[in-house]
Amino acid sequence: MKMISQCMLRYIYLVLVFIASAMSRPKSASTCPDGSPMVRCFVNPCDMTDCPAYPGANCVANYCAGCNADYYVHGKKVDCNDRSDSK
């Protein structure tokens, strides 16, 4: 009987943790403009990447559907792999 009650307590605990974590997320920031989910990353994506085509570009972390680093020059998003327009 003790085994059943311990298992049940663990199950209840896990359910409560799941509910608490779901409730603690802000509703407005839980999805992206395209409807994809926001993700949690262990590190800031901007700390792990660079933009060789545009060395002066500003990095903005983008957590929509992945751990992404978006780079901008004068407010315009740039492709860091495309060196044809870099100056």
PDB file of N, CA, C and O in Angstrom:
ATOM      1  N   MET A   1       0.818  -1.194   0.000  1.00  0.00           N
ATOM      2  CA  MET A   1       0.000   0.000   0.000  1.00  0.00           C
ATOM      3  C   MET A   1       0.863   1.259   0.000  1.00  0.00           C
ATOM      4  O   MET A   1       0.489   2.261  -0.610  1.00  0.00           O
ATOM      5  N   LYS A   2       2.017   1.222   0.678  1.00  0.00           N
ATOM      6  CA  LYS A   2       2.882   2.394   0.699  1.00  0.00           C
ATOM      7  C   LYS A   2       3.403   2.732  -0.693  1.00  0.00           C
ATOM      8  O   LYS A   2       3.525   3.907  -1.041  1.00  0.00           O
ATOM      9  N   MET A   3       3.710   1.710  -1.492  1.00  0.00           N
ATOM     10  CA  MET A   3       4.223   1.954  -2.835  1.00  0.00           C
ATOM     11  C   MET A   3       3.196   2.692  -3.693  1.00  0.00           C
ATOM     12  O   MET A   3       3.551   3.589  -4.457  1.00  0.00           O
ATOM     13  N   ILE A   4       1.950   2.323  -3.567  1.00  0.00           N
ATOM     14  CA  ILE A   4       0.908   2.976  -4.351  1.00  0.00           C
ATOM     15  C   ILE A   4       0.773   4.428  -3.932  1.00  0.00           C
ATOM     16  O   ILE A   4       0.666   5.304  -4.790  1.00  0.00           O
ATOM     17  N   SER A   5       0.775   4.700  -2.673  1.00  0.00           N
ATOM     18  CA  SER A   5       0.608   6.073  -2.221  1.00  0.00           C
ATOM     19  C   SER A   5       1.825   6.928  -2.573  1.00  0.00           C
ATOM     20  O   SER A   5       1.663   8.108  -2.885  1.00  0.00           O
ATOM     21  N   GLN A   6       3.037   6.372  -2.535  1.00  0.00           N
ATOM     22  CA  GLN A   6       4.220   7.133  -2.936  1.00  0.00           C
ATOM     23  C   GLN A   6       4.179   7.444  -4.426  1.00  0.00           C
ATOM     24  O   GLN A   6       4.504   8.557  -4.841  1.00  0.00           O
ATOM     25  N   CYS A   7       3.784   6.476  -5.219  1.00  0.00           N
ATOM     26  CA  CYS A   7       3.663   6.707  -6.663  1.00  0.00           C
ATOM     27  C   CYS A   7       2.607   7.771  -6.950  1.00  0.00           C
ATOM     28  O   CYS A   7       2.805   8.649  -7.789  1.00  0.00           O
ATOM     29  N   MET A   8       1.501   7.682  -6.252  1.00  0.00           N
ATOM     30  CA  MET A   8       0.431   8.646  -6.458  1.00  0.00           C
ATOM     31  C   MET A   8       0.876  10.047  -6.045  1.00  0.00           C
ATOM     32  O   MET A   8       0.557  11.022  -6.726  1.00  0.00           O
ATOM     33  N   LEU A   9       1.606  10.155  -4.941  1.00  0.00           N
ATOM     34  CA  LEU A   9       2.112  11.456  -4.507  1.00  0.00           C
ATOM     35  C   LEU A   9       3.082  12.039  -5.526  1.00  0.00           C
ATOM     36  O   LEU A   9       3.034  13.238  -5.804  1.00  0.00           O
ATOM     37  N   ARG A  10       3.950  11.222  -6.080  1.00  0.00           N
ATOM     38  CA  ARG A  10       4.879  11.703  -7.115  1.00  0.00           C
ATOM     39  C   ARG A  10       4.111  12.196  -8.334  1.00  0.00           C
ATOM     40  O   ARG A  10       4.433  13.242  -8.899  1.00  0.00           O
ATOM     41  N   TYR A  11       3.108  11.448  -8.731  1.00  0.00           N
ATOM     42  CA  TYR A  11       2.301  11.835  -9.882  1.00  0.00           C
ATOM     43  C   TYR A  11       1.610  13.176  -9.631  1.00  0.00           C
ATOM     44  O   TYR A  11       1.636  14.063 -10.484  1.00  0.00           O
ATOM     45  N   ILE A  12       1.001  13.314  -8.473  1.00  0.00           N
ATOM     46  CA  ILE A  12       0.317  14.563  -8.129  1.00  0.00           C
ATOM     47  C   ILE A  12       1.309  15.713  -8.097  1.00  0.00           C
ATOM     48  O   ILE A  12       1.009  16.802  -8.586  1.00  0.00           O
ATOM     49  N   TYR A  13       2.477  15.488  -7.532  1.00  0.00           N
ATOM     50  CA  TYR A  13       3.510  16.520  -7.474  1.00  0.00           C
ATOM     51  C   TYR A  13       3.902  16.962  -8.888  1.00  0.00           C
ATOM     52  O   TYR A  13       3.989  18.159  -9.159  1.00  0.00           O
ATOM     53  N   LEU A  14       4.136  16.007  -9.782  1.00  0.00           N
ATOM     54  CA  LEU A  14       4.530  16.347 -11.150  1.00  0.00           C
ATOM     55  C   LEU A  14       3.432  17.111 -11.884  1.00  0.00           C
ATOM     56  O   LEU A  14       3.712  18.041 -12.641  1.00  0.00           O
ATOM     57  N   VAL A  15       2.201  16.717 -11.658  1.00  0.00           N
ATOM     58  CA  VAL A  15       1.083  17.429 -12.281  1.00  0.00           C
ATOM     59  C   VAL A  15       1.021  18.860 -11.767  1.00  0.00           C
ATOM     60  O   VAL A  15       0.825  19.788 -12.552  1.00  0.00           O
ATOM     61  N   LEU A  16       1.183  19.055 -10.477  1.00  0.00           N
ATOM     62  CA  LEU A  16       1.156  20.401  -9.906  1.00  0.00           C
ATOM     63  C   LEU A  16       2.309  21.255 -10.419  1.00  0.00           C
ATOM     64  O   LEU A  16       2.124  22.438 -10.701  1.00  0.00           O
ATOM     65  N   VAL A  17       3.493  20.668 -10.543  1.00  0.00           N
ATOM     66  CA  VAL A  17       4.640  21.405 -11.085  1.00  0.00           C
ATOM     67  C   VAL A  17       4.352  21.825 -12.523  1.00  0.00           C
ATOM     68  O   VAL A  17       4.628  22.962 -12.905  1.00  0.00           O
ATOM     69  N   PHE A  18       3.805  20.923 -13.312  1.00  0.00           N
ATOM     70  CA  PHE A  18       3.471  21.242 -14.698  1.00  0.00           C
ATOM     71  C   PHE A  18       2.452  22.377 -14.769  1.00  0.00           C
ATOM     72  O   PHE A  18       2.615  23.308 -15.558  1.00  0.00           O
ATOM     73  N   ILE A  19       1.418  22.303 -13.962  1.00  0.00           N
ATOM     74  CA  ILE A  19       0.385  23.341 -13.963  1.00  0.00           C
ATOM     75  C   ILE A  19       0.968  24.677 -13.526  1.00  0.00           C
ATOM     76  O   ILE A  19       0.679  25.709 -14.133  1.00  0.00           O
ATOM     77  N   ALA A  20       1.784  24.665 -12.480  1.00  0.00           N
ATOM     78  CA  ALA A  20       2.387  25.905 -11.991  1.00  0.00           C
ATOM     79  C   ALA A  20       3.290  26.527 -13.047  1.00  0.00           C
ATOM     80  O   ALA A  20       3.284  27.745 -13.222  1.00  0.00           O
ATOM     81  N   SER A  21       4.063  25.711 -13.750  1.00  0.00           N
ATOM     82  CA  SER A  21       4.955  26.261 -14.763  1.00  0.00           C
ATOM     83  C   SER A  21       4.166  26.805 -15.942  1.00  0.00           C
ATOM     84  O   SER A  21       4.552  27.819 -16.523  1.00  0.00           O
ATOM     85  N   ALA A  22       3.077  26.159 -16.304  1.00  0.00           N
ATOM     86  CA  ALA A  22       2.242  26.650 -17.404  1.00  0.00           C
ATOM     87  C   ALA A  22       1.568  27.962 -17.027  1.00  0.00           C
ATOM     88  O   ALA A  22       1.420  28.849 -17.869  1.00  0.00           O
ATOM     89  N   MET A  23       1.159  28.092 -15.774  1.00  0.00           N
ATOM     90  CA  MET A  23       0.490  29.306 -15.330  1.00  0.00           C
ATOM     91  C   MET A  23       1.457  30.464 -15.152  1.00  0.00           C
ATOM     92  O   MET A  23       1.044  31.621 -15.233  1.00  0.00           O
ATOM     93  N   SER A  24       2.730  30.184 -14.914  1.00  0.00           N
ATOM     94  CA  SER A  24       3.690  31.255 -14.662  1.00  0.00           C
ATOM     95  C   SER A  24       4.170  31.919 -15.945  1.00  0.00           C
ATOM     96  O   SER A  24       4.748  33.005 -15.894  1.00  0.00           O
ATOM     97  N   ARG A  25       3.940  31.281 -17.108  1.00  0.00           N
ATOM     98  CA  ARG A  25       4.351  31.874 -18.376  1.00  0.00           C
ATOM     99  C   ARG A  25       3.380  32.973 -18.761  1.00  0.00           C
ATOM    100  O   ARG A  25       2.165  32.797 -18.673  1.00  0.00           O
ATOM    101  N   PRO A  26       3.920  34.115 -19.192  1.00  0.00           N
ATOM    102  CA  PRO A  26       3.017  35.169 -19.654  1.00  0.00           C
ATOM    103  C   PRO A  26       2.270  34.710 -20.909  1.00  0.00           C
ATOM    104  O   PRO A  26       2.878  34.182 -21.840  1.00  0.00           O
ATOM    105  N   LYS A  27       0.987  34.907 -20.929  1.00  0.00           N
ATOM    106  CA  LYS A  27       0.177  34.446 -22.054  1.00  0.00           C
ATOM    107  C   LYS A  27       0.526  35.185 -23.343  1.00  0.00           C
ATOM    108  O   LYS A  27       0.581  34.571 -24.408  1.00  0.00           O
ATOM    109  N   SER A  28       0.764  36.496 -23.262  1.00  0.00           N
ATOM    110  CA  SER A  28       1.027  37.269 -24.467  1.00  0.00           C
ATOM    111  C   SER A  28       2.370  36.928 -25.092  1.00  0.00           C
ATOM    112  O   SER A  28       2.537  37.106 -26.299  1.00  0.00           O
ATOM    113  N   ALA A  29       3.320  36.450 -24.325  1.00  0.00           N
ATOM    114  CA  ALA A  29       4.646  36.161 -24.855  1.00  0.00           C
ATOM    115  C   ALA A  29       4.855  34.674 -25.108  1.00  0.00           C
ATOM    116  O   ALA A  29       5.969  34.258 -25.428  1.00  0.00           O
ATOM    117  N   SER A  30       3.804  33.863 -24.971  1.00  0.00           N
ATOM    118  CA  SER A  30       3.992  32.427 -25.116  1.00  0.00           C
ATOM    119  C   SER A  30       3.954  31.969 -26.566  1.00  0.00           C
ATOM    120  O   SER A  30       4.369  30.852 -26.876  1.00  0.00           O
ATOM    121  N   THR A  31       3.463  32.818 -27.450  1.00  0.00           N
ATOM    122  CA  THR A  31       3.478  32.480 -28.867  1.00  0.00           C
ATOM    123  C   THR A  31       4.052  33.637 -29.661  1.00  0.00           C
ATOM    124  O   THR A  31       4.069  34.781 -29.206  1.00  0.00           O
ATOM    125  N   CYS A  32       4.513  33.320 -30.836  1.00  0.00           N
ATOM    126  CA  CYS A  32       5.123  34.306 -31.718  1.00  0.00           C
ATOM    127  C   CYS A  32       4.071  34.852 -32.680  1.00  0.00           C
ATOM    128  O   CYS A  32       2.979  34.293 -32.786  1.00  0.00           O
ATOM    129  N   PRO A  33       4.391  35.936 -33.380  1.00  0.00           N
ATOM    130  CA  PRO A  33       3.415  36.515 -34.309  1.00  0.00           C
ATOM    131  C   PRO A  33       2.877  35.514 -35.337  1.00  0.00           C
ATOM    132  O   PRO A  33       1.721  35.609 -35.750  1.00  0.00           O
ATOM    133  N   ASP A  34       3.715  34.556 -35.750  1.00  0.00           N
ATOM    134  CA  ASP A  34       3.252  33.571 -36.737  1.00  0.00           C
ATOM    135  C   ASP A  34       2.554  32.374 -36.092  1.00  0.00           C
ATOM    136  O   ASP A  34       2.174  31.428 -36.781  1.00  0.00           O
ATOM    137  N   GLY A  35       2.387  32.417 -34.762  1.00  0.00           N
ATOM    138  CA  GLY A  35       1.713  31.340 -34.051  1.00  0.00           C
ATOM    139  C   GLY A  35       2.624  30.242 -33.547  1.00  0.00           C
ATOM    140  O   GLY A  35       2.173  29.353 -32.824  1.00  0.00           O
ATOM    141  N   SER A  36       3.900  30.283 -33.912  1.00  0.00           N
ATOM    142  CA  SER A  36       4.843  29.267 -33.435  1.00  0.00           C
ATOM    143  C   SER A  36       5.140  29.505 -31.958  1.00  0.00           C
ATOM    144  O   SER A  36       5.027  30.634 -31.480  1.00  0.00           O
ATOM    145  N   PRO A  37       5.515  28.465 -31.238  1.00  0.00           N
ATOM    146  CA  PRO A  37       5.763  28.625 -29.804  1.00  0.00           C
ATOM    147  C   PRO A  37       7.109  29.278 -29.516  1.00  0.00           C
ATOM    148  O   PRO A  37       8.066  29.122 -30.274  1.00  0.00           O
ATOM    149  N   MET A  38       7.164  30.007 -28.417  1.00  0.00           N
ATOM    150  CA  MET A  38       8.441  30.538 -27.938  1.00  0.00           C
ATOM    151  C   MET A  38       9.137  29.410 -27.194  1.00  0.00           C
ATOM    152  O   MET A  38       8.488  28.578 -26.560  1.00  0.00           O
ATOM    153  N   VAL A  39      10.452  29.388 -27.276  1.00  0.00           N
ATOM    154  CA  VAL A  39      11.216  28.362 -26.586  1.00  0.00           C
ATOM    155  C   VAL A  39      12.123  29.011 -25.555  1.00  0.00           C
ATOM    156  O   VAL A  39      12.400  30.210 -25.612  1.00  0.00           O
ATOM    157  N   ARG A  40      12.575  28.206 -24.622  1.00  0.00           N
ATOM    158  CA  ARG A  40      13.541  28.666 -23.619  1.00  0.00           C
ATOM    159  C   ARG A  40      14.894  28.103 -23.996  1.00  0.00           C
ATOM    160  O   ARG A  40      15.026  26.911 -24.271  1.00  0.00           O
ATOM    161  N   CYS A  41      15.887  28.953 -24.008  1.00  0.00           N
ATOM    162  CA  CYS A  41      17.237  28.548 -24.396  1.00  0.00           C
ATOM    163  C   CYS A  41      18.154  28.607 -23.177  1.00  0.00           C
ATOM    164  O   CYS A  41      17.959  29.423 -22.275  1.00  0.00           O
ATOM    165  N   PHE A  42      19.146  27.738 -23.167  1.00  0.00           N
ATOM    166  CA  PHE A  42      20.098  27.727 -22.063  1.00  0.00           C
ATOM    167  C   PHE A  42      21.007  28.946 -22.096  1.00  0.00           C
ATOM    168  O   PHE A  42      21.441  29.423 -21.047  1.00  0.00           O
ATOM    169  N   VAL A  43      21.298  29.452 -23.283  1.00  0.00           N
ATOM    170  CA  VAL A  43      22.154  30.631 -23.439  1.00  0.00           C
ATOM    171  C   VAL A  43      21.496  31.593 -24.418  1.00  0.00           C
ATOM    172  O   VAL A  43      20.613  31.213 -25.188  1.00  0.00           O
ATOM    173  N   ASN A  44      21.934  32.825 -24.375  1.00  0.00           N
ATOM    174  CA  ASN A  44      21.488  33.830 -25.325  1.00  0.00           C
ATOM    175  C   ASN A  44      22.067  33.478 -26.690  1.00  0.00           C
ATOM    176  O   ASN A  44      23.286  33.359 -26.810  1.00  0.00           O
ATOM    177  N   PRO A  45      21.248  33.306 -27.719  1.00  0.00           N
ATOM    178  CA  PRO A  45      21.767  32.943 -29.040  1.00  0.00           C
ATOM    179  C   PRO A  45      22.794  33.940 -29.573  1.00  0.00           C
ATOM    180  O   PRO A  45      23.679  33.563 -30.342  1.00  0.00           O
ATOM    181  N   CYS A  46      22.685  35.192 -29.177  1.00  0.00           N
ATOM    182  CA  CYS A  46      23.639  36.207 -29.642  1.00  0.00           C
ATOM    183  C   CYS A  46      25.032  35.993 -29.059  1.00  0.00           C
ATOM    184  O   CYS A  46      26.022  36.446 -29.632  1.00  0.00           O
ATOM    185  N   ASP A  47      25.109  35.307 -27.928  1.00  0.00           N
ATOM    186  CA  ASP A  47      26.415  35.028 -27.325  1.00  0.00           C
ATOM    187  C   ASP A  47      27.141  33.897 -28.039  1.00  0.00           C
ATOM    188  O   ASP A  47      28.341  33.708 -27.843  1.00  0.00           O
ATOM    189  N   MET A  48      26.425  33.144 -28.864  1.00  0.00           N
ATOM    190  CA  MET A  48      27.007  31.964 -29.498  1.00  0.00           C
ATOM    191  C   MET A  48      27.242  32.138 -30.999  1.00  0.00           C
ATOM    192  O   MET A  48      27.761  31.228 -31.646  1.00  0.00           O
ATOM    193  N   THR A  49      26.875  33.278 -31.558  1.00  0.00           N
ATOM    194  CA  THR A  49      27.000  33.485 -32.999  1.00  0.00           C
ATOM    195  C   THR A  49      27.696  34.799 -33.292  1.00  0.00           C
ATOM    196  O   THR A  49      27.879  35.639 -32.411  1.00  0.00           O
ATOM    197  N   ASP A  50      28.076  34.957 -34.539  1.00  0.00           N
ATOM    198  CA  ASP A  50      28.582  36.239 -35.004  1.00  0.00           C
ATOM    199  C   ASP A  50      28.056  36.459 -36.414  1.00  0.00           C
ATOM    200  O   ASP A  50      27.397  35.589 -36.983  1.00  0.00           O
ATOM    201  N   CYS A  51      28.349  37.617 -36.966  1.00  0.00           N
ATOM    202  CA  CYS A  51      27.850  37.968 -38.290  1.00  0.00           C
ATOM    203  C   CYS A  51      29.025  38.449 -39.132  1.00  0.00           C
ATOM    204  O   CYS A  51      29.244  39.655 -39.250  1.00  0.00           O
ATOM    205  N   PRO A  52      29.782  37.527 -39.718  1.00  0.00           N
ATOM    206  CA  PRO A  52      30.985  37.925 -40.450  1.00  0.00           C
ATOM    207  C   PRO A  52      30.704  38.836 -41.644  1.00  0.00           C
ATOM    208  O   PRO A  52      31.544  39.672 -41.979  1.00  0.00           O
ATOM    209  N   ALA A  53      29.564  38.700 -42.283  1.00  0.00           N
ATOM    210  CA  ALA A  53      29.249  39.547 -43.433  1.00  0.00           C
ATOM    211  C   ALA A  53      28.966  40.987 -43.022  1.00  0.00           C
ATOM    212  O   ALA A  53      29.185  41.916 -43.800  1.00  0.00           O
ATOM    213  N   TYR A  54      28.478  41.169 -41.796  1.00  0.00           N
ATOM    214  CA  TYR A  54      28.153  42.491 -41.271  1.00  0.00           C
ATOM    215  C   TYR A  54      28.695  42.598 -39.849  1.00  0.00           C
ATOM    216  O   TYR A  54      27.935  42.450 -38.892  1.00  0.00           O
ATOM    217  N   PRO A  55      29.993  42.853 -39.692  1.00  0.00           N
ATOM    218  CA  PRO A  55      30.601  42.854 -38.349  1.00  0.00           C
ATOM    219  C   PRO A  55      29.992  43.872 -37.385  1.00  0.00           C
ATOM    220  O   PRO A  55      30.047  43.669 -36.172  1.00  0.00           O
ATOM    221  N   GLY A  56      29.417  44.952 -37.890  1.00  0.00           N
ATOM    222  CA  GLY A  56      28.834  45.972 -37.024  1.00  0.00           C
ATOM    223  C   GLY A  56      27.357  45.785 -36.760  1.00  0.00           C
ATOM    224  O   GLY A  56      26.729  46.641 -36.136  1.00  0.00           O
ATOM    225  N   ALA A  57      26.788  44.685 -37.221  1.00  0.00           N
ATOM    226  CA  ALA A  57      25.347  44.454 -37.064  1.00  0.00           C
ATOM    227  C   ALA A  57      24.981  44.236 -35.603  1.00  0.00           C
ATOM    228  O   ALA A  57      25.771  43.712 -34.818  1.00  0.00           O
ATOM    229  N   ASN A  58      23.767  44.650 -35.255  1.00  0.00           N
ATOM    230  CA  ASN A  58      23.243  44.443 -33.904  1.00  0.00           C
ATOM    231  C   ASN A  58      22.498  43.118 -33.857  1.00  0.00           C
ATOM    232  O   ASN A  58      21.681  42.825 -34.731  1.00  0.00           O
ATOM    233  N   CYS A  59      22.779  42.328 -32.843  1.00  0.00           N
ATOM    234  CA  CYS A  59      22.124  41.032 -32.683  1.00  0.00           C
ATOM    235  C   CYS A  59      20.922  41.166 -31.754  1.00  0.00           C
ATOM    236  O   CYS A  59      20.987  41.817 -30.711  1.00  0.00           O
ATOM    237  N   VAL A  60      19.832  40.537 -32.157  1.00  0.00           N
ATOM    238  CA  VAL A  60      18.619  40.486 -31.343  1.00  0.00           C
ATOM    239  C   VAL A  60      18.228  39.019 -31.201  1.00  0.00           C
ATOM    240  O   VAL A  60      18.006  38.332 -32.198  1.00  0.00           O
ATOM    241  N   ALA A  61      18.145  38.545 -29.970  1.00  0.00           N
ATOM    242  CA  ALA A  61      17.760  37.153 -29.727  1.00  0.00           C
ATOM    243  C   ALA A  61      16.304  36.957 -30.131  1.00  0.00           C
ATOM    244  O   ALA A  61      15.443  37.776 -29.809  1.00  0.00           O
ATOM    245  N   ASN A  62      16.044  35.877 -30.831  1.00  0.00           N
ATOM    246  CA  ASN A  62      14.705  35.546 -31.307  1.00  0.00           C
ATOM    247  C   ASN A  62      14.393  34.129 -30.836  1.00  0.00           C
ATOM    248  O   ASN A  62      15.013  33.166 -31.290  1.00  0.00           O
ATOM    249  N   TYR A  63      13.439  34.007 -29.932  1.00  0.00           N
ATOM    250  CA  TYR A  63      13.106  32.719 -29.333  1.00  0.00           C
ATOM    251  C   TYR A  63      11.867  32.074 -29.965  1.00  0.00           C
ATOM    252  O   TYR A  63      11.290  31.156 -29.382  1.00  0.00           O
ATOM    253  N   CYS A  64      11.460  32.534 -31.128  1.00  0.00           N
ATOM    254  CA  CYS A  64      10.309  31.960 -31.823  1.00  0.00           C
ATOM    255  C   CYS A  64      10.727  30.686 -32.540  1.00  0.00           C
ATOM    256  O   CYS A  64      11.532  30.719 -33.470  1.00  0.00           O
ATOM    257  N   ALA A  65      10.172  29.563 -32.096  1.00  0.00           N
ATOM    258  CA  ALA A  65      10.395  28.246 -32.710  1.00  0.00           C
ATOM    259  C   ALA A  65      11.850  27.802 -32.689  1.00  0.00           C
ATOM    260  O   ALA A  65      12.231  26.914 -33.452  1.00  0.00           O
ATOM    261  N   GLY A  66      12.668  28.401 -31.835  1.00  0.00           N
ATOM    262  CA  GLY A  66      14.065  27.985 -31.735  1.00  0.00           C
ATOM    263  C   GLY A  66      14.906  29.051 -31.072  1.00  0.00           C
ATOM    264  O   GLY A  66      14.418  30.129 -30.733  1.00  0.00           O
ATOM    265  N   CYS A  67      16.169  28.738 -30.892  1.00  0.00           N
ATOM    266  CA  CYS A  67      17.122  29.686 -30.310  1.00  0.00           C
ATOM    267  C   CYS A  67      17.850  30.358 -31.470  1.00  0.00           C
ATOM    268  O   CYS A  67      18.861  29.854 -31.960  1.00  0.00           O
ATOM    269  N   ASN A  68      17.327  31.495 -31.899  1.00  0.00           N
ATOM    270  CA  ASN A  68      17.819  32.152 -33.101  1.00  0.00           C
ATOM    271  C   ASN A  68      18.441  33.502 -32.782  1.00  0.00           C
ATOM    272  O   ASN A  68      18.024  34.194 -31.854  1.00  0.00           O
ATOM    273  N   ALA A  69      19.440  33.858 -33.563  1.00  0.00           N
ATOM    274  CA  ALA A  69      20.070  35.167 -33.470  1.00  0.00           C
ATOM    275  C   ALA A  69      19.769  35.909 -34.763  1.00  0.00           C
ATOM    276  O   ALA A  69      20.200  35.487 -35.836  1.00  0.00           O
ATOM    277  N   ASP A  70      19.037  37.007 -34.670  1.00  0.00           N
ATOM    278  CA  ASP A  70      18.731  37.829 -35.840  1.00  0.00           C
ATOM    279  C   ASP A  70      19.623  39.057 -35.796  1.00  0.00           C
ATOM    280  O   ASP A  70      19.762  39.696 -34.753  1.00  0.00           O
ATOM    281  N   TYR A  71      20.226  39.384 -36.926  1.00  0.00           N
ATOM    282  CA  TYR A  71      21.139  40.520 -37.012  1.00  0.00           C
ATOM    283  C   TYR A  71      20.515  41.626 -37.852  1.00  0.00           C
ATOM    284  O   TYR A  71      19.879  41.373 -38.875  1.00  0.00           O
ATOM    285  N   TYR A  72      20.716  42.876 -37.385  1.00  0.00           N
ATOM    286  CA  TYR A  72      20.131  44.045 -38.030  1.00  0.00           C
ATOM    287  C   TYR A  72      21.188  45.113 -38.249  1.00  0.00           C
ATOM    288  O   TYR A  72      22.076  45.313 -37.420  1.00  0.00           O
ATOM    289  N   VAL A  73      21.073  45.799 -39.392  1.00  0.00           N
ATOM    290  CA  VAL A  73      21.889  46.973 -39.698  1.00  0.00           C
ATOM    291  C   VAL A  73      20.913  48.095 -40.031  1.00  0.00           C
ATOM    292  O   VAL A  73      20.123  47.977 -40.968  1.00  0.00           O
ATOM    293  N   HIS A  74      20.966  49.185 -39.265  1.00  0.00           N
ATOM    294  CA  HIS A  74      20.059  50.328 -39.432  1.00  0.00           C
ATOM    295  C   HIS A  74      18.599  49.879 -39.442  1.00  0.00           C
ATOM    296  O   HIS A  74      17.794  50.379 -40.229  1.00  0.00           O
ATOM    297  N   GLY A  75      18.263  48.935 -38.567  1.00  0.00           N
ATOM    298  CA  GLY A  75      16.890  48.472 -38.424  1.00  0.00           C
ATOM    299  C   GLY A  75      16.434  47.467 -39.464  1.00  0.00           C
ATOM    300  O   GLY A  75      15.291  47.011 -39.420  1.00  0.00           O
ATOM    301  N   LYS A  76      17.307  47.113 -40.401  1.00  0.00           N
ATOM    302  CA  LYS A  76      16.949  46.145 -41.445  1.00  0.00           C
ATOM    303  C   LYS A  76      17.631  44.820 -41.154  1.00  0.00           C
ATOM    304  O   LYS A  76      18.837  44.773 -40.908  1.00  0.00           O
ATOM    305  N   LYS A  77      16.851  43.734 -41.183  1.00  0.00           N
ATOM    306  CA  LYS A  77      17.409  42.403 -40.936  1.00  0.00           C
ATOM    307  C   LYS A  77      18.334  42.024 -42.084  1.00  0.00           C
ATOM    308  O   LYS A  77      18.003  42.208 -43.255  1.00  0.00           O
ATOM    309  N   VAL A  78      19.503  41.489 -41.727  1.00  0.00           N
ATOM    310  CA  VAL A  78      20.489  41.114 -42.738  1.00  0.00           C
ATOM    311  C   VAL A  78      20.777  39.622 -42.672  1.00  0.00           C
ATOM    312  O   VAL A  78      20.564  38.976 -41.646  1.00  0.00           O
ATOM    313  N   ASP A  79      21.263  39.091 -43.782  1.00  0.00           N
ATOM    314  CA  ASP A  79      21.660  37.688 -43.876  1.00  0.00           C
ATOM    315  C   ASP A  79      23.162  37.623 -43.641  1.00  0.00           C
ATOM    316  O   ASP A  79      23.945  38.072 -44.477  1.00  0.00           O
ATOM    317  N   CYS A  80      23.558  37.072 -42.519  1.00  0.00           N
ATOM    318  CA  CYS A  80      24.976  37.032 -42.149  1.00  0.00           C
ATOM    319  C   CYS A  80      25.794  36.102 -43.032  1.00  0.00           C
ATOM    320  O   CYS A  80      27.024  36.156 -43.009  1.00  0.00           O
ATOM    321  N   ASN A  81      25.144  35.261 -43.798  1.00  0.00           N
ATOM    322  CA  ASN A  81      25.859  34.361 -44.703  1.00  0.00           C
ATOM    323  C   ASN A  81      26.012  34.946 -46.096  1.00  0.00           C
ATOM    324  O   ASN A  81      26.749  34.399 -46.917  1.00  0.00           O
ATOM    325  N   ASP A  82      25.332  36.043 -46.376  1.00  0.00           N
ATOM    326  CA  ASP A  82      25.385  36.666 -47.696  1.00  0.00           C
ATOM    327  C   ASP A  82      26.373  37.820 -47.658  1.00  0.00           C
ATOM    328  O   ASP A  82      26.069  38.885 -47.120  1.00  0.00           O
ATOM    329  N   ARG A  83      27.536  37.615 -48.221  1.00  0.00           N
ATOM    330  CA  ARG A  83      28.585  38.631 -48.215  1.00  0.00           C
ATOM    331  C   ARG A  83      28.492  39.587 -49.404  1.00  0.00           C
ATOM    332  O   ARG A  83      29.296  40.515 -49.494  1.00  0.00           O
ATOM    333  N   SER A  84      27.553  39.396 -50.306  1.00  0.00           N
ATOM    334  CA  SER A  84      27.493  40.226 -51.511  1.00  0.00           C
ATOM    335  C   SER A  84      27.167  41.686 -51.212  1.00  0.00           C
ATOM    336  O   SER A  84      27.607  42.575 -51.941  1.00  0.00           O
ATOM    337  N   ASP A  85      26.400  41.947 -50.150  1.00  0.00           N
ATOM    338  CA  ASP A  85      26.029  43.325 -49.819  1.00  0.00           C
ATOM    339  C   ASP A  85      26.855  43.919 -48.690  1.00  0.00           C
ATOM    340  O   ASP A  85      26.650  45.080 -48.335  1.00  0.00           O
ATOM    341  N   SER A  86      27.778  43.163 -48.117  1.00  0.00           N
ATOM    342  CA  SER A  86      28.522  43.683 -46.962  1.00  0.00           C
ATOM    343  C   SER A  86      29.497  44.750 -47.407  1.00  0.00           C
ATOM    344  O   SER A  86      30.035  44.707 -48.514  1.00  0.00           O
ATOM    345  N   LYS A  87      29.712  45.706 -46.523  1.00  0.00           N
ATOM    346  CA  LYS A  87      30.637  46.817 -46.818  1.00  0.00           C
ATOM    347  C   LYS A  87      31.581  47.005 -45.670  1.00  0.00           C
ATOM    348  O   LYS A  87      32.439  47.887 -45.715  1.00  0.00           O
TER     349      LYS A  87
END
